[in-house]
Amino acid sequence: MDGKTRLILVLLMSGVMVLMVTLLVTYLNLGPRPDFLLHWMKAYLIAWPLAAATGFVVMPTARRVTDRIVHLIEDRS
């Protein structure tokens, strides 16, 4: 996977995952209130860059581990 593809994949995946997690956790912590969207967006804007950077660093290792696990599963079949 080239660098551009990896970056776009990490940005899209982390963006969607952080959106869902921050939405849920913010709702569970605050409930429905007038400033909910403000608190949710603040959490999202803080969490997304961190998640994207982590994903970009971890992706190559995660792919190698995934390949090994799949190889082990297929060898037992």
N, C-alpha and C positions, 0 to 999 in steps of 0.2 A: 504494500500500500504506500503510495507516494505521500509526501508531506502535506500537500494541499488537500488530498482526499481524507487523510487522517484528521487534519484540523477541522474540516467541515463536518465530518462524522462526529467528532468529539463535541463540537459546538452544538450540533443539533440534538444529540443524545443527552448531553448534560443539560441543555436548555429545557427540554421536555421533562426530564426527570426532576430537576430542581423546581420547575413550575408546579408539578403535582405535589411534591413533598412539602414545599413551603406553603402551598395552598392548604393542604390538610393540617399541617402542624399549626399554622397560624389560626385556622378555624377552630381547632381543638383547644388551643390556648386562650383565644379571645372570644370565640363565638361570634354571632352576627352583631355587628355594631357599626355605627356610622363611619368610623375611621378604619374599618377592616382593610379596604383596598390599599390604603396608605401603608399600613403595617405589613401587609403581604408583599407589596412591591419593594419595600425597604429590605425585607428578608430575602427576596428573590435577587435583588441587585447586589447584595452582599455575597450570597451563596453561589450564584452562577459562575463568576470568575474563578472562585476557588475550586468548584467542581470541574470546570473546563480544564484548568491547569492540571489538576490531579488526574483527570481522564487522559490528557495528552501524555503525561509521564507514565501512567500505569498501562496504557493500551498495549504496547509491545509485549510486556510481560504477561498480561492477561491473555493475549492471543497465543503465546507459546504454551502457557499452562493449559489453555483450552485444547490446543492441538494434542498435547500429551494425554489429556483425559480422554479425548475422543479416540485416540490411538489405542489406549488401554481398553476401552469399552469394545472397540471393534475387534481387538485381538481375542477377547473372551467369547465373542460370538461365533 
